[in-house]
Every structure is written in C-alpha cells, then in structure tokens.
Amino acid sequence: MQTNFSDEQLRDPRIAEANGILRNCVHCGFCTATCPTYVLLGDELDSPRGRIYLIKDMLESGKPASPEVVKHIDRCLSCLSCMTTCPSGVNYMHLLDEARAYIEETHNRPLPDRLLREMLAFMLPEPARLRIGLSLSRFGKPFAGILKNISGLKQIGAMLELAPARLPATSPLGAPGVYPGAGARKGRVALMTGCAQRVLDPAINASTIRLLNRLGIEVVVPESMGCCGALTLHMGKQDDALGRARRNVDAWAAEIDGGGLDAIIINTSGCGTTVKDYGHMLRLDADYAGKAERCAAITRDISEFLEGLEMPAPVNRSGLRVTYHSACSMQHGQKITTAPKMLLQRAGFDVAEVPEGHICCGSAGTYNVLQPDIAGQLRDRKVANIAKTSPQVIAAGNIGCMTQIASATDTPVVHTIELLDWAYGGPRPGKL
C-alpha cells in the first residue's frame, strides 16, 4: 500500500511504525473471509482491509478521526483472525493499537460513551473495585433485559446481563506468596493471577497452582503484580496500559533477579497475548525495553508450559465429552492451537472441536459491553456451533470467552486447567 506521510510525521516513531505496517498490505482481501464483523455485516469498512484504509487516511491527515471512522474502528474485535489469514504479514494488532490510541488522544466522544469507557477502565482492572461493582449489580440485573432495549442504556443492560448472579468465594490459592512444589523442585514460575478472573472465577488460579505444585513446580505470586493492561490498551488508553505493564515488569524482574524464574505463567489467553508483546509495547522506554523483552521471552500460556513437562498417568479418567473452544487470543494472538486439545486428550477426555472455530465468540475484552448487538450475534453463532458437537462440558482458556459463552448455554463452561487438575488428582470442578 502506498502511503504519503510527511518527513516530519515520520520522525514520530509511532507513525513510522504504522507506515511500515501499512506498506506491507497488498489489498488482497484474504482477511475479509475470516473477519467476524465483515462476515456478519458485509461492509468493506468493517473488514480489516477497509479499516486499514481508514487508519491510513486518519493518520496521514493528522486530524481528529471523524465519527464514521471511529464507528468502524470501534467495531473491530481485535480477534486477530486477519493476522492468521494474511499472506503478507501485516501486523494489524500493532496498527490497530496505534489507531485506537490516536482516536483516544484526538477524538471527542459523546459524553455517555466517554463516561462508560471511563467507568470500565476504572473498575475492570482492579479486583477490589470490580468485586464491589459486581456485588451492587445484582440490584440492577433483573432489569438488564429492559435496559438492553432502550437506546442509550443498551450497554448498561449488556453489562448487567453478563454480571454473575452471585460471586464465587475467594480462594487462598492465588494470594500473593510462594507455593512450593511437591518433592524435589523441578522448576520455579511466576503466576499472573489476573484482574477480572480473580473475581469471577478464582478456581482457575487455584487449579493452576495445585497442578503445578503436584508436578514439582514452585509457584510465586508477586505482591506488586496487577492487571496486564490489555483492557485499557484496547480502549486506546495507552498511557494507562503502559503503566500497568511497567508495574508487572518490575515485579517479575525482581523475581528473575532474586530466586530466578523458568517462566511467567498466564492462564488467561487475552493477558498472555498482551504480556508476550511487552517488549514491543515498551520499546521506546529506555528504562524498561530490555526488562520487558526479557519478561516477554519467558511468558508461557499454562497449556504451552504443561506441554513441555512430563505428565504422569491420569488419576481420574472421566471420559467426558469436552468441546474445546479456542479463544482468539490463543489461536490467533499466541498461535497456540494443539497444546490444550492434546493435553485434554492425554488426560482421558473425549475432545471435540467447534465448527467455525476461527470465528470470535464476541467477548473480546470489553467488546460485549461496548458493542452488545454484534457481540450477541457472535455469541449465539458460537453457542449454536458448539451445540452441534453434543458436549457434556465446554472448555476454554480465557475467562472472557467463558463468561460470554456461559451466558447463553446450560452446558457447564470451565477452564481447561480445571479439567486437567481434576484428571491428575485435584478436585472435580464445581461447575460439573
């Protein structure tokens, strides 16, 4: 793609990077076939190729984005399916991150939209605030269906609809501290416990720690670790996201320099995609670039890490039929496609794959709140495809997908690690 940035614009390293990405695009259109919003809406501007044109024109002009451009950029799920399809290696993820930051810096959103985004950015990354918010949401939850049909309140209704009727009890496993492995130590890892996941489903972290400990892996949960920054990054709040990244890098670097780490373990694939990108995110920060790259290099999804270990014979072979949903951040963001399924099969489960598995479920961080209509269509499409496999249980590796899918099915939805923990001697998952 030909670009026309001025020399002055190209002296900005962010614009220079965007220019390089744009020039890799050859207009082939392969991305349109796998883009969820284009598949649903059939609008070229709601395809990656169309958005790339909009981003190019927006950045070249140096002017604030128009409401029309913002509408189409906001409709993007950041599912990254287009990056799996693209034959030219266009890094759409980095281009979109810059476009969203540019919109956040220059575009004046309508007040209701701005307030909703500020509320989400204030609440979701902080577990204590989220717990309070979700506890209060039970008073509004009965009215979620009504609010979703009122213009201007649709997003509030969607948020209430997704909120759990009651919060699960907290678990001592996952609190900051060191969890020693059984027997001779075979490794030492830091576990990122997440923000929303810690509140919505603490059993995921508990299962992760139990299984790793039984395998002889010492698990450390740093006190100063927090949200990975993905939620605010995808809303264009780049400074907030980078601040959170720096906080985590400091926490992990201290562990690397102290007791040493074999890996940083992530059990939420959306977080994993972001943490693995810390080296790029902090590339312009001389104080953090090296440390961030070092942390990103040892970051592993829990399934990715377990695949490299020698697993014992399963203790509980249930034979349950498990339909595995691969989160977009897992298959497109991290390119992990076989490890979770192979681990489940070796643990004694009958594993099925979802038809149209490359199409997003509509969760996508805060997308199911900010774009509830499109998210709802994608959720229903996903659940219908899952139903074709006749599952006894649905497994996924991302809390957002789990919450989204569970809102439209009675089939239990659990994290892959909960099933693996059970198979190798842990408790049966509570949802079963």
C-alpha positions in Angstrom: 0.0 0.0 0.0 1.3 3.4 -0.9 1.5 5.9 1.9 2.0 9.7 1.9 3.3 10.7 5.4 5.5 13.8 5.6 9.1 13.7 6.8 8.0 15.5 9.9 5.3 12.9 10.6 7.8 10.0 10.1 10.1 11.4 12.7 7.5 10.2 15.2 8.4 6.6 15.9 4.8 5.6 16.3 3.9 7.0 12.9 7.0 5.5 11.4 6.0 2.0 12.6 2.4 2.5 11.3 3.8 3.5 8.0 5.8 0.3 7.8 2.8 -1.8 8.6 0.6 -0.1 6.1 3.1 -0.6 3.3 3.0 -4.3 3.9 -0.7 -4.5 2.9 -1.2 -5.6 -0.7 -5.0 -5.2 -0.7 -5.5 -8.9 -1.4 -8.7 -9.2 0.7 -8.0 -12.6 2.2 -8.7 -11.1 5.6 -12.3 -10.4 4.7 -13.1 -14.1 4.6 -12.3 -14.6 8.3 -13.2 -11.3 9.8 -16.2 -11.8 12.1 -17.6 -8.3 11.6 -17.4 -8.5 7.8 -18.9 -11.9 7.8 -21.9 -10.5 9.8 -22.2 -7.1 8.3 -20.9 -7.4 4.8 -19.5 -3.8 4.9 -16.0 -3.4 3.5 -15.3 -0.7 6.1 -16.0 -3.4 8.8 -13.2 -5.6 7.4 -9.5 -5.4 8.2 -8.7 -4.1 4.7 -11.3 -1.4 5.0 -10.2 -0.4 8.4 -6.6 -0.2 7.2 -7.6 2.3 4.6 -9.5 4.3 7.2 -6.5 4.3 9.6 -4.1 5.3 6.8 -6.2 8.3 5.9 -6.7 9.3 9.5 -3.0 9.2 10.4 -1.9 10.8 7.2 -4.3 13.7 7.7 -3.1 14.4 11.3 -6.7 15.5 12.1 -9.1 14.0 14.6 -11.0 11.0 13.4 -14.5 11.5 12.2 -17.4 9.8 14.0 -17.8 7.5 11.0 -14.1 6.3 11.2 -14.4 5.8 15.0 -17.6 3.7 14.5 -15.8 1.2 12.2 -12.6 1.1 14.3 -14.7 0.5 17.4 -16.5 -2.4 15.8 -13.2 -4.3 15.4 -13.0 -7.1 18.0 -9.2 -7.3 18.0 -9.7 -11.0 17.4 -6.6 -11.1 15.1 -8.1 -13.7 12.8 -7.0 -11.5 9.9 -3.3 -11.9 11.0 -3.6 -15.7 10.8 -5.1 -15.3 7.3 -2.8 -12.5 5.9 -0.2 -13.8 3.5 1.8 -10.5 3.7 2.5 -10.5 7.4 0.6 -7.2 8.1 0.8 -6.6 11.9 -2.8 -5.4 12.2 -2.6 -5.7 16.0 0.1 -3.0 16.4 -1.6 -0.8 13.8 -4.9 -1.0 15.5 -3.4 -0.3 18.9 -1.9 2.9 17.5 -5.1 3.9 15.8 -7.1 3.5 19.0 -4.5 5.5 20.9 -4.7 8.2 18.3 -8.5 8.3 18.5 -8.4 8.4 22.3 -6.0 11.4 22.1 -7.7 13.4 19.4 -11.4 12.4 19.2 -14.1 13.9 21.5 -16.5 11.0 22.1 -20.2 11.7 23.1 -20.4 12.1 26.9 -22.4 8.8 27.6 -19.8 6.8 25.7 -16.9 8.6 27.4 -18.4 8.0 30.8 -19.0 4.3 30.2 -15.4 3.8 29.0 -14.0 5.7 32.0 -16.1 3.5 34.3 -14.9 0.3 32.7 -11.3 1.5 32.8 -11.7 2.4 36.4 -13.4 -0.8 37.6 -12.4 -3.8 35.5 -8.6 -3.8 36.0 -8.9 -3.5 39.8 -10.2 -6.6 41.6 -11.4 -4.8 44.7 -13.4 -2.3 42.7 -14.8 -4.9 40.4 -15.9 -7.0 43.3 -17.8 -4.0 44.7 -19.3 -3.2 41.3 -20.5 -6.8 40.7 -21.9 -7.1 44.2 -24.0 -4.0 43.5 -25.0 -5.1 40.1 -27.4 -7.7 41.5 -29.8 -4.9 42.2 -29.9 -3.9 38.5 -29.6 -7.4 37.0 -33.4 -8.1 36.9 -33.8 -5.0 34.7 -31.0 -6.0 32.2 -33.4 -7.2 29.5 -35.4 -3.9 29.7 -32.3 -1.7 29.6 -30.9 -3.6 26.6 -33.9 -2.4 24.6 -33.6 1.3 25.5 -31.4 3.4 23.3 -28.6 4.9 25.3 -28.9 2.3 28.0 -28.1 -0.8 25.9 -24.5 -1.1 27.1 -25.6 -0.9 30.7 -28.1 -3.7 30.1 -25.4 -5.8 28.5 -23.1 -5.3 31.4 -25.7 -6.3 33.9 -26.7 -9.3 31.8 -23.1 -10.6 31.9 -22.7 -10.0 35.7 -23.0 -13.2 37.7 -26.0 -13.6 40.0 -23.6 -14.2 42.8 -19.8 -14.1 43.2 -17.8 -17.2 44.0 -16.0 -17.4 47.3 -12.4 -16.2 47.2 -9.6 -18.9 47.3 -6.5 -18.7 49.5 -4.7 -20.3 46.5 -3.7 -17.3 44.4 -3.0 -14.8 47.1 0.5 -13.3 46.9 3.1 -15.6 48.2 5.2 -18.7 47.4 3.6 -22.1 46.8 6.3 -24.8 47.0 6.1 -27.8 44.7 5.9 -31.4 45.9 9.2 -33.3 46.3 12.4 -32.1 44.6 11.8 -28.8 42.9 11.6 -29.2 39.1 11.1 -25.5 38.3 10.1 -22.1 39.5 7.4 -19.9 37.9 5.5 -16.7 38.5 1.8 -16.9 38.0 -0.1 -14.0 36.8 -3.4 -14.2 38.6 -5.3 -11.6 36.5 -7.8 -9.0 37.5 -11.4 -9.9 36.4 -10.6 -13.6 36.5 -9.5 -13.4 40.2 -13.0 -12.1 41.0 -15.2 -14.0 38.5 -13.6 -17.5 38.9 -10.8 -17.8 41.5 -10.9 -21.6 41.0 -8.9 -21.2 37.8 -5.8 -19.9 39.7 -6.3 -22.5 42.4 -6.4 -25.3 39.9 -3.3 -23.9 38.2 -1.3 -23.7 41.4 -2.4 -27.2 42.6 -1.5 -28.9 39.4 1.9 -27.2 39.1 2.7 -27.9 42.7 1.9 -31.6 42.3 4.3 -31.7 39.3 7.1 -30.3 41.4 6.9 -26.7 40.2 7.2 -23.9 42.8 4.8 -21.1 42.1 5.3 -17.5 43.2 2.6 -14.8 43.1 4.3 -11.4 43.4 2.6 -8.9 45.7 3.0 -5.9 43.4 1.7 -7.6 40.2 -1.5 -6.3 38.7 -3.6 -6.1 35.5 -1.7 -6.8 32.3 -3.1 -3.6 30.7 -5.0 -5.3 27.8 -8.4 -3.9 28.8 -7.3 -0.3 28.7 -4.9 -0.8 25.8 -7.8 -1.9 23.6 -9.8 1.1 24.6 -7.0 3.4 23.4 -5.8 4.3 26.9 -2.2 3.6 26.0 -0.5 5.5 28.9 -2.6 3.5 31.5 -1.8 0.2 29.8 2.0 1.0 29.6 1.9 2.0 33.3 0.4 -1.4 34.2 3.0 -3.1 32.0 5.8 -1.4 33.8 4.4 -2.4 37.2 4.4 -6.1 36.2 7.8 -6.0 34.6 9.2 -4.6 37.8 7.5 -7.4 39.8 8.8 -10.2 37.5 12.3 -8.7 37.0 12.7 -8.7 40.8 11.8 -12.4 40.9 14.1 -13.2 37.9 17.0 -11.4 39.7 16.1 -13.0 43.0 15.1 -16.6 43.0 15.1 -17.0 39.2 12.2 -17.9 37.0 11.8 -20.6 34.4 8.6 -19.0 33.1 5.9 -16.4 33.7 2.6 -18.4 33.5 -0.6 -16.9 32.2 -3.9 -18.8 32.4 -5.9 -16.1 30.6 -5.0 -16.1 26.9 -6.0 -12.4 26.4 -3.5 -11.4 29.0 -0.9 -13.8 27.5 -1.1 -12.1 24.1 -0.5 -8.7 25.7 2.3 -9.8 28.1 4.1 -11.5 25.2 4.0 -8.1 23.5 5.5 -6.2 26.4 8.8 -5.9 24.6 7.1 -4.0 21.7 4.8 -2.0 24.0 7.8 -0.7 26.0 10.3 -0.5 23.1 10.5 3.3 23.3 11.2 3.3 27.1 14.9 3.1 27.6 14.5 2.1 31.2 12.1 -0.8 30.5 12.7 -2.0 27.0 15.3 -4.6 27.9 13.5 -5.8 31.1 10.2 -6.0 29.2 11.7 -8.1 26.4 13.3 -10.4 28.9 9.9 -11.0 30.7 8.0 -11.4 27.4 10.6 -14.0 26.3 9.8 -16.4 29.2 6.0 -15.8 29.2 4.0 -19.0 28.6 0.3 -19.9 28.5 -0.3 -22.6 31.1 -1.1 -25.1 28.3 2.1 -24.2 26.5 4.1 -24.8 29.7 2.4 -28.1 30.6 3.1 -29.4 27.1 6.8 -29.2 27.8 6.5 -31.2 31.1 6.4 -34.9 31.6 2.9 -35.6 32.8 2.1 -38.6 35.0 -0.7 -41.1 34.2 -4.1 -39.5 34.9 -5.7 -40.4 38.2 -9.3 -39.6 37.2 -10.2 -40.7 33.7 -13.8 -39.4 33.3 -14.2 -39.9 29.5 -16.4 -36.8 29.4 -17.0 -35.3 26.0 -15.3 -31.9 26.1 -15.8 -29.4 23.4 -12.7 -27.1 23.3 -13.3 -23.5 22.4 -10.0 -21.9 21.3 -10.0 -18.2 22.3 -9.0 -15.8 19.5 -6.1 -14.6 21.7 -5.0 -18.2 22.0 -5.2 -19.3 18.4 -4.6 -16.0 16.6 -2.7 -13.9 19.1 -0.4 -16.6 20.5 -0.6 -19.2 17.7 -1.3 -22.0 20.3 -3.6 -24.4 18.6 -2.8 -28.0 19.5 -1.5 -28.0 23.1 -4.8 -27.6 25.0 -6.5 -30.3 22.9 -3.6 -32.7 23.2 -3.4 -32.2 27.0 -7.1 -32.9 27.4 -6.9 -36.0 25.2 -4.0 -37.4 27.1 -5.8 -36.7 30.4 -8.6 -39.1 29.3 -11.2 -36.7 27.8 -13.1 -37.1 24.5 -12.3 -33.8 22.8 -14.4 -32.2 20.1 -13.6 -29.0 18.2 -16.0 -26.2 17.4 -17.2 -25.8 13.8 -16.2 -22.3 12.6 -13.7 -22.3 15.4 -11.8 -19.4 13.9 -14.8 -17.0 14.4 -14.8 -15.0 17.6 -17.4 -15.6 20.4 -17.9 -11.8 20.8 -16.4 -11.4 24.2 -13.1 -9.6 23.2 -12.4 -7.8 26.5 -15.0 -5.0 26.9 -16.4 -5.5 23.4 -19.5 -7.4 24.6 -20.4 -4.4 26.7 -19.5 -1.6 24.2 -20.9 -3.4 21.1 -23.6 -5.7 22.6 -25.6 -6.2 19.3 -22.7 -7.6 17.3 -21.3 -9.4 20.4 -24.7 -11.1 20.9 -24.9 -12.3 17.3 -21.4 -13.8 17.5 -22.2 -15.4 20.9 -25.3 -17.1 19.6 -23.5 -18.2 16.5 -20.7 -19.7 18.6 -23.1 -21.4 21.0 -25.1 -22.9 18.1 -21.9 -24.3 16.6 -20.8 -25.7 20.0 -24.2 -27.4 20.4 -23.6 -29.3 17.2 -20.8 -31.3 19.0 -23.1 -32.5 21.8 -20.7 -31.6 24.6 -21.0 -32.6 28.2 -18.7 -29.8 29.1 -17.2 -26.8 27.3 -13.5 -25.9 28.0 -11.7 -22.7 27.2 -8.5 -20.9 28.2 -9.9 -17.4 28.6 -12.2 -16.0 31.3 -13.9 -13.6 28.9 -14.9 -16.3 26.5 -16.0 -18.5 29.3 -18.3 -15.7 30.7 -19.6 -14.9 27.2 -20.4 -18.5 26.2 -21.9 -19.4 29.6 -24.4 -16.6 29.3 -26.2 -18.4 26.5 -25.9 -22.2 27.4 -26.7 -24.5 30.2 -23.7 -26.7 29.4 -21.0 -26.2 32.1 -18.2 -24.0 30.9 -14.8 -24.5 32.7 -11.2 -23.6 32.2 -9.0 -26.2 30.5 -6.7 -26.2 33.6 -9.7 -27.1 35.9 -10.2 -30.3 33.9 -6.5 -31.1 33.9 -6.2 -30.5 37.6 -9.1 -32.9 38.2 -7.7 -35.6 35.9 -4.3 -35.5 37.6 -5.6 -35.8 41.2 -7.3 -32.5 42.0 -11.0 -31.9 42.9 -13.8 -32.2 40.5 -14.6 -28.8 39.1 -17.5 -27.2 41.0 -19.5 -26.4 37.8 -19.7 -30.1 37.0 
